[in-house]
Amino acid sequence: MAVSTWAREPVRAAGRSTAYRDLWTWLIIAAHIQLRLARPLAEDLRRPWKRPTDRVP
């Protein structure tokens, strides 16, 4: 039985330079950081039909 290496190796953009891959890596990291920083801002957002939370900021 052959073991696939696809799940163990990082995805590589074929024919792309290292700088291009680094750019995309940092773009993904920056997007993830922005989402993590915005998480507390969206904590109390709810649908109009749901009750408000009792938590006081």
C-alpha positions in Angstrom: 0.0 0.0 0.0 1.5 3.3 -1.0 1.4 6.2 1.5 0.4 9.5 0.1 2.8 12.4 0.9 0.2 15.0 0.0 -1.0 15.4 3.5 2.5 15.6 5.0 4.0 18.2 2.7 3.1 21.9 2.4 1.4 22.9 -0.8 3.8 24.3 -3.3 2.9 26.7 -6.1 4.4 25.2 -9.2 6.7 27.5 -11.1 6.4 30.3 -8.5 9.3 32.1 -6.9 10.1 31.9 -3.2 9.3 35.5 -2.8 5.8 35.0 -4.3 5.1 32.1 -1.9 6.3 34.2 1.0 4.0 37.0 0.0 1.0 34.7 0.0 2.1 33.2 3.3 2.3 36.6 5.0 -1.0 37.6 3.4 -2.7 34.6 5.0 -1.0 35.3 8.3 -2.2 38.9 8.2 -5.8 37.9 7.4 -5.8 35.4 10.3 -4.5 38.0 12.7 -7.1 40.5 11.6 -9.9 37.9 12.2 -8.5 37.1 15.6 -8.4 40.7 16.6 -11.9 41.3 15.4 -13.4 38.4 17.3 -14.1 40.4 20.5 -15.9 43.1 18.4 -18.3 40.6 17.0 -18.9 38.7 20.3 -22.2 40.4 21.2 -23.6 40.6 17.7 -26.8 38.6 17.5 -29.8 38.2 15.4 -32.7 40.6 16.1 -34.9 37.7 17.3 -32.3 36.5 19.9 -32.2 37.8 23.4 -29.4 40.1 24.5 -26.6 38.7 26.6 -26.3 39.6 30.3 -22.7 40.3 29.9 -21.6 44.0 30.6 -18.5 45.1 28.7 
